[in-house]
Amino acid sequence: MKYKINLFGITRDIVGSNITEIEMNQSANVLGILSKLKTDYPKLQAIKSLMVAVNSEYAESDLLLSENDEIALIPPVSGG
């Protein structure tokens, strides 16, 4: 299955694009997608509080994803 992930902030800088696509052998949950991204882009491992949003809502790690879901990687945000 193919998943398209929207990237913001430092995640966009690490990947080098505002969107990336990954392919998994089977349907995946949020944790599986996050693990694959951290394997493909090891610098993502340094981000301690990386969140995943699915269909515009923060998602739990066990949420099962479909190919049509809107997935976004949300890095920590500092205010000013």
C-alpha positions in Angstrom: 0.0 0.0 0.0 1.2 3.5 -0.8 0.8 6.4 1.7 1.4 10.0 1.0 2.7 12.1 3.9 2.6 15.9 4.2 5.7 17.3 5.9 6.1 20.6 7.8 8.9 22.5 9.5 12.1 20.6 10.2 10.6 17.3 8.8 10.3 19.0 5.4 13.9 20.2 5.7 15.1 16.7 6.6 13.2 14.9 3.8 13.9 17.7 1.2 10.2 18.0 0.1 6.9 19.0 1.5 5.4 15.7 0.5 6.8 12.2 0.5 5.3 8.8 -0.4 6.2 5.5 1.2 5.1 2.0 0.3 4.3 -0.7 2.8 3.8 -4.4 2.1 0.5 -4.4 4.0 -1.8 -2.0 5.6 -0.1 0.0 8.4 -0.9 1.8 11.5 0.6 5.2 12.6 3.5 3.6 14.5 4.4 1.5 11.4 4.4 4.6 9.1 6.5 6.6 11.6 9.0 3.7 12.0 9.4 3.4 8.3 9.9 7.2 7.9 12.5 7.1 10.7 14.3 4.2 8.9 14.2 6.0 5.6 15.2 9.4 7.1 17.4 8.7 10.2 17.6 12.4 11.1 13.9 12.2 12.0 14.9 10.0 15.0 16.4 13.1 16.7 12.9 14.8 16.9 11.6 13.7 20.3 7.9 14.8 20.1 7.0 14.1 16.5 3.2 13.9 16.1 1.2 12.4 13.3 -2.1 13.8 12.1 -4.6 11.7 10.1 -7.4 13.5 8.4 -6.7 16.7 10.2 -6.7 15.1 13.7 -3.9 14.0 15.9 -3.7 10.2 15.7 -2.8 7.5 18.2 0.0 5.1 17.3 -2.3 2.1 16.8 -4.7 3.8 14.3 -5.0 1.7 11.2 -4.5 3.7 8.0 -5.9 3.5 4.5 -4.3 4.8 1.3 -6.8 7.6 1.0 -6.0 9.1 4.5 -4.5 12.5 4.7 -1.4 12.0 6.8 0.8 14.7 8.1 4.0 14.7 10.2 3.9 17.5 12.8 7.2 18.5 14.4 7.3 20.4 17.7 6.4 24.0 17.4 8.0 26.8 19.5 6.1 29.9 20.2 7.3 33.4 20.3 
